Amino acid sequence: MVNLFILIILQQFDLYYLPDDNVLDRFKGDVTNFKQVWKKFSKDYEGFKIRGDDLKTFFMELKGDLGMANMKNDRKGVDRDLIIMNLQA
């Protein structure tokens, strides 16, 4: 019963007190985008992993703050960022 009460309070807060462009909505969009791109690249491994050779393309297809979609023409920049993250592509 307590969980139901908390859920109602959180839903009301989300509906009436958060601005239209809030962090939670952006996070939901980022998670949805990540799941779609991950599914595309991990279909050969039943959703568990992606190939190392696909990392660069994977990050370049992610939109928003998670990915590097704004760097499509800067492949060296993507390589640099992957090295900074200690990922080998």
C-alpha positions in Angstrom: 0.0 0.0 0.0 2.9 2.3 0.8 4.4 1.7 -2.7 1.1 2.6 -4.3 0.9 5.8 -2.3 4.5 6.8 -3.3 3.8 6.0 -7.0 0.8 8.3 -7.0 2.8 11.1 -5.4 5.6 10.7 -7.9 3.2 10.7 -10.9 1.5 13.8 -9.7 4.9 15.5 -9.2 5.9 14.5 -12.7 2.7 15.8 -14.2 2.3 19.1 -12.5 5.6 20.3 -11.0 8.4 19.4 -13.4 9.1 21.7 -16.4 8.4 20.4 -19.9 12.1 20.0 -20.6 13.1 18.1 -17.5 16.0 15.7 -16.9 13.7 12.7 -16.4 12.1 13.0 -19.8 15.5 13.5 -21.5 16.8 10.4 -19.6 13.8 8.3 -20.8 14.4 9.4 -24.4 18.1 8.6 -24.1 17.4 5.1 -22.7 14.9 4.4 -25.4 17.4 5.5 -28.1 20.1 3.4 -26.5 17.9 0.3 -26.4 17.0 0.7 -30.1 20.6 1.2 -31.2 21.9 -1.6 -28.9 19.3 -4.0 -30.4 20.5 -3.2 -33.9 24.1 -3.9 -33.1 23.6 -6.9 -30.8 21.2 -9.0 -32.7 24.0 -11.5 -33.6 24.7 -12.1 -29.9 21.0 -12.2 -28.7 21.3 -8.8 -27.1 24.2 -9.5 -24.7 27.1 -7.8 -26.5 28.2 -6.1 -29.6 31.4 -6.6 -31.6 34.4 -4.4 -30.9 34.6 -3.5 -34.6 31.1 -1.9 -34.3 31.8 0.4 -31.3 32.7 3.4 -33.4 29.5 3.1 -35.5 27.5 2.3 -32.4 28.5 5.5 -30.7 28.1 7.5 -33.9 24.4 6.3 -34.2 23.5 7.2 -30.6 21.7 10.5 -30.4 21.8 13.1 -27.7 24.2 13.3 -24.9 25.1 9.6 -24.9 26.4 9.4 -28.4 28.7 11.1 -30.9 26.1 11.7 -33.6 27.3 15.3 -34.0 30.8 14.0 -34.9 29.8 12.0 -38.0 32.4 13.9 -40.2 35.1 13.8 -37.5 36.2 10.1 -37.4 39.5 11.1 -35.7 37.6 12.8 -33.0 35.5 9.7 -32.4 38.7 7.6 -32.3 40.2 10.0 -29.7 37.1 9.9 -27.6 37.0 6.1 -27.6 40.7 6.0 -26.6 39.9 8.4 -23.7 37.1 6.0 -22.6 39.7 3.2 -22.8 37.8 1.4 -25.5 39.5 -0.2 -28.4 37.6 -0.2 -31.6 
